[in-house]
Amino acid sequence: MSKTYVELCDVFVISEEKLVPGTIPEVVDEEDSTSENVEEELILYQKDIRRYKVVYNKLDGSVVCCCQLFGRCGILCRHIFCVFKNCNVLKVLDQYILKRWTRDLIPPDLRRQKARYGQENEEIEKLAIEASSLVESCVTGSGGDGATGSGLDAAGGSGGDGAGGSGVDGAS
């Protein structure tokens, strides 16, 4: 004898009493439960026009909500997350994590700074490295041996007249 659809489903009535954004509805009433499907009915704000039916299949992990947010936008709705919470689902299946919402959509070599800002960035990057090395040499050169400007002279600068060959002055 085969079981009917109602016998294969868990039915939960879920209610949210306050109009607080971000709150999760709670289970108010729980009906028959089985091992294959879970069907939950969410009643939001105690109004009959705000009923959402969520069907969760425990065997294959599929979940469907009548609001169809996943079908329209590719985002799981809060009704589905409420069902996941009630059924102790710890991990969302990969079929519900669309590629357009993940970091792997853009290959790693295109995420580099050069790829984002183009070849003009190479010159600015070289100037920034040269400027930081000049600052580093000034800090290490003025450590206490009395040679305050020796770091600039060693790096190709002139110590204070601003006419050095480093190119840092012309970049700003």
BELURLIN-V90565 format. One record per residue. N is the residue number from 0. RES is the residue in one small letter. SS is DSSP state (H for helix, E for strand, C for the rest). Layout:
n=[N	N]
res=[RES	RES]
ss=[SS	SS]
This chain:
n=[0	1	2	3	4	5	6	7	8	9	10	11	12	13	14	15	16	17	18	19	20	21	22	23	24	25	26	27	28	29	30	31	32	33	34	35	36	37	38	39	40	41	42	43	44	45	46	47	48	49	50	51	52	53	54	55	56	57	58	59	60	61	62	63	64	65	66	67	68	69	70	71	72	73	74	75	76	77	78	79	80	81	82	83	84	85	86	87	88	89	90	91	92	93	94	95	96	97	98	99	100	101	102	103	104	105	106	107	108	109	110	111	112	113	114	115	116	117	118	119	120	121	122	123	124	125	126	127	128	129	130	131	132	133	134	135	136	137	138	139	140	141	142	143	144	145	146	147	148	149	150	151	152	153	154	155	156	157	158	159	160	161	162	163	164	165	166	167	168	169	170	171]
res=[m	s	k	t	y	v	e	l	c	d	v	f	v	i	s	e	e	k	l	v	p	g	t	i	p	e	v	v	d	e	e	d	s	t	s	e	n	v	e	e	e	l	i	l	y	q	k	d	i	r	r	y	k	v	v	y	n	k	l	d	g	s	v	v	c	c	c	q	l	f	g	r	c	g	i	l	c	r	h	i	f	c	v	f	k	n	c	n	v	l	k	v	l	d	q	y	i	l	k	r	w	t	r	d	l	i	p	p	d	l	r	r	q	k	a	r	y	g	q	e	n	e	e	i	e	k	l	a	i	e	a	s	s	l	v	e	s	c	v	t	g	s	g	g	d	g	a	t	g	s	g	l	d	a	a	g	g	s	g	g	d	g	a	g	g	s	g	v	d	g	a	s]
ss=[C	C	C	C	C	C	C	C	C	C	E	E	E	E	E	E	C	C	C	C	C	C	C	C	C	E	E	E	E	E	C	C	C	C	C	C	E	E	E	E	E	E	E	E	C	C	C	C	C	C	E	E	E	E	E	E	E	C	C	C	C	C	E	E	E	C	C	C	H	H	H	H	H	C	C	C	C	H	H	H	H	H	H	H	H	H	C	C	C	C	C	C	C	H	H	H	C	C	H	H	H	C	H	H	H	C	C	H	H	H	C	C	H	H	H	H	H	C	C	C	H	H	H	H	H	H	H	H	H	H	H	H	H	H	H	H	H	H	H	H	H	C	C	C	C	C	C	C	C	H	H	H	H	H	C	C	C	C	C	C	C	C	C	C	C	C	C	H	H	H	H	C]
